[in-house]
């Protein structure tokens, strides 16, 4: 096991068979400049890693991520747009990574925490404890164009209606039924199950005749064009009805 990054609660390791594990253990794992910077660094390391490879993102035992750091935003309003836009760019890179990605939702995933998970190819969630929730309705906020396009790319219209417009809070059973996550497991089994799902996407396991990382990334751009474009080019001033 090789450690590629270890900084202030964010670690990235790479196993001998190419499984990269990004562990987020910064308390509530809120999205603020230090977290965004750590995610940028981690994604750069994943991009630079040799193939075969796959990625698991694992949160803490209580929070996968509690969303945007509202306290930091209130105290740094002038810097908030740049921070959020930088986070969008990180999500764009994660969305089209040239390998399989799996989010292991080990605790609550709210707001920006959901979008971090949605940027991954697959999502698994712990049972018994933890909720997934879009908090914007309760906070009187809009989604923003990039977050909205990412949601539309990954979720069904009925889930968008219940989750976003009705503000439903999903436990793991409801999240599976709604298609927010692909499966749920007891917390003690979650890391191993996420790793199993990630390893299943290694070209050596899929027994592909040929795997082209660039073509794989391009395929994701083709599948999620509107989300990728919005995350890549969207600004905090982008209007809700903009065609990016």
C-alpha positions in Angstrom: 0.0 0.0 0.0 1.5 3.3 -1.1 0.4 6.7 0.4 0.1 9.4 -2.2 -1.5 12.1 0.0 -1.8 12.6 3.7 -2.8 16.1 4.7 -5.1 17.3 7.5 -7.5 14.4 7.6 -7.5 13.7 3.8 -5.5 10.7 2.7 -5.1 8.9 -0.6 -3.6 5.4 -0.8 -2.9 3.1 -3.8 -2.8 -0.6 -3.4 -0.7 -3.0 -5.5 -3.6 -3.9 -7.8 -4.5 -0.2 -8.6 -7.2 0.5 -6.1 -7.0 4.1 -5.0 -8.8 5.0 -1.7 -9.5 8.6 -0.8 -10.5 8.9 2.8 -12.1 12.1 4.1 -11.8 12.4 7.8 -12.1 16.1 8.6 -15.0 16.0 11.1 -18.1 16.9 9.2 -16.1 17.1 6.0 -17.7 20.4 5.0 -16.7 22.0 1.7 -14.4 25.0 2.3 -11.1 26.2 0.8 -8.9 23.6 2.7 -11.2 20.7 1.7 -11.4 21.9 -1.9 -7.7 22.3 -2.1 -7.2 18.8 -0.7 -9.7 17.3 -3.2 -7.9 19.1 -6.0 -4.6 17.6 -5.0 -6.1 14.1 -4.6 -7.8 14.2 -8.0 -4.5 15.3 -9.6 -2.8 12.3 -8.0 -5.6 10.0 -9.2 -5.3 11.4 -12.7 -1.5 10.9 -12.7 -1.7 7.3 -11.4 -0.9 4.6 -13.8 -3.5 2.1 -15.1 -5.0 -0.2 -14.1 -6.7 1.8 -11.4 -10.1 2.6 -9.8 -11.1 5.0 -7.0 -13.1 4.7 -3.8 -14.1 7.9 -1.8 -14.9 7.1 1.8 -16.1 9.6 4.4 -16.0 9.5 8.2 -18.2 7.4 10.5 -20.8 10.1 11.1 -20.5 12.3 8.0 -19.7 11.6 4.4 -20.0 15.4 4.0 -22.2 17.9 5.7 -22.2 20.1 2.6 -20.9 23.6 2.1 -19.3 25.3 5.1 -22.0 27.8 5.8 -20.1 29.4 8.7 -17.0 30.0 6.5 -19.3 31.4 3.8 -21.0 33.8 6.2 -17.6 35.1 7.3 -16.1 35.2 3.8 -18.9 36.2 1.5 -16.6 37.9 -1.0 -14.5 34.7 -1.4 -17.4 32.3 -1.5 -18.1 32.4 -5.3 -14.6 31.5 -6.2 -14.5 28.7 -3.6 -17.8 27.2 -5.0 -16.6 27.6 -8.6 -13.4 25.8 -7.8 -15.4 23.0 -6.2 -17.5 22.7 -9.4 -14.3 22.3 -11.4 -13.1 19.5 -9.1 -16.5 17.8 -9.5 -16.1 18.1 -13.3 -12.8 16.3 -13.2 -14.1 13.6 -10.9 -17.2 13.1 -13.1 -15.1 12.2 -16.1 -12.1 10.4 -14.5 -10.6 7.8 -16.8 -11.3 5.0 -14.3 -14.2 3.6 -12.3 -15.2 5.7 -9.2 -17.3 4.6 -6.2 -18.6 6.8 -3.4 -18.9 5.0 0.0 -21.4 7.1 1.9 -20.4 6.2 5.4 -22.6 8.8 7.1 -24.8 11.8 6.4 -24.5 13.3 2.9 -26.1 16.7 2.7 -26.0 19.4 -0.1 -22.6 19.5 -1.6 -21.9 16.2 -0.1 -24.5 14.6 -2.3 -23.0 16.3 -5.3 -19.6 14.9 -4.5 -21.1 11.4 -4.4 -23.2 12.0 -7.6 -20.0 12.9 -9.4 -18.9 9.3 -8.9 -19.9 6.4 -11.2 -21.4 4.3 -8.4 -22.6 5.0 -4.8 -23.1 2.7 -1.8 -24.4 3.7 1.6 -24.3 2.5 5.1 -27.4 1.1 6.7 -29.1 2.0 10.0 -27.5 5.5 10.4 -27.1 8.5 8.1 -29.3 10.4 5.6 -29.1 11.9 2.2 -30.8 15.2 1.8 -30.9 18.2 -0.5 -31.2 21.1 2.0 -31.8 23.9 -0.4 -35.6 24.0 0.0 -35.3 24.3 3.8 -32.6 27.0 3.5 -34.4 29.1 0.9 -31.6 28.6 -1.6 -31.5 27.7 -5.3 -29.5 24.7 -6.5 -27.2 26.6 -9.0 -27.0 25.6 -12.6 -24.0 23.2 -12.2 -25.4 21.3 -9.3 -28.8 21.1 -11.0 -27.3 19.7 -14.2 -25.3 17.1 -12.2 -28.5 16.1 -10.4 -30.4 15.7 -13.7 -27.6 13.7 -15.2 -27.7 11.1 -12.4 -31.2 11.0 -11.0 -34.7 10.3 -12.2 -37.4 13.0 -12.5 -39.4 11.5 -9.7 -36.3 11.6 -7.4 -35.6 15.2 -8.3 -39.2 16.1 -7.5 -39.2 14.3 -4.1 -35.6 15.1 -3.2 -35.2 18.7 -4.4 -38.8 20.1 -4.6 -40.1 18.3 -1.5 -36.8 18.2 0.4 -37.2 14.6 1.3 -34.6 13.1 3.7 -33.6 9.6 2.6 -32.3 6.8 4.7 -30.3 4.0 3.0 -33.3 1.9 2.1 -35.2 4.8 0.6 -32.0 6.0 -1.2 -31.6 2.7 -2.9 -35.3 2.7 -4.0 -35.0 6.2 -5.3 -31.8 5.4 -7.3 -29.7 7.9 -5.2 -27.4 5.0 -4.3 -26.9 1.6 -5.8 -26.7 -0.6 -2.7 -26.6 -0.4 1.1 -24.5 -2.3 3.6 -23.8 -2.4 7.3 -21.1 0.2 8.2 -18.5 -2.5 9.0 -18.9 -4.0 5.6 -19.2 -0.8 3.6 -15.5 -0.2 2.8 -14.9 -3.8 1.6 -18.1 -3.7 -0.5 -17.1 -0.4 -2.1 -13.7 -1.7 -2.8 -15.2 -4.9 -4.4 -17.4 -2.7 -6.7 -14.4 -0.5 -7.6 -12.2 -3.5 -8.3 -14.9 -5.0 -10.6 -14.2 -2.1 -12.9 -10.5 -2.8 -13.4 -9.9 -3.8 -17.0 -8.1 -6.9 -15.7 -11.2 -8.0 -13.9 -13.6 -7.1 -16.7 -11.5 -9.2 -19.1 -11.7 -6.5 -21.8 -10.0 -7.0 -25.1 -8.8 -3.5 -25.0 -9.2 -0.6 -22.5 -8.5 2.9 -23.6 -8.5 5.4 -20.6 -9.0 8.4 -22.9 -12.0 6.8 -24.6 -13.4 5.9 -21.2 -13.2 9.5 -20.0 -14.7 10.7 -23.3 -17.5 8.3 -22.9 -18.4 9.9 -19.6 -18.4 13.4 -21.3 -20.8 12.0 -23.9 -23.1 10.6 -21.2 -23.0 13.6 -18.9 -22.4 16.4 -21.4 -24.7 19.1 -19.8 -23.4 18.4 -16.3 -19.8 18.3 -17.4 -20.2 21.6 -19.4 -22.0 23.3 -16.5 -19.4 22.2 -13.9 -16.6 23.2 -16.2 -17.8 26.6 -17.3 -20.5 27.7 -14.9 -20.1 30.8 -12.8 -21.9 32.0 -9.7 -23.7 34.6 -11.9 -24.9 31.9 -14.4 -28.7 32.3 -14.7 -31.0 29.4 -14.0 -32.2 29.3 -17.6 -28.8 29.5 -19.2 -27.8 27.1 -21.9 -24.2 26.3 -21.1 
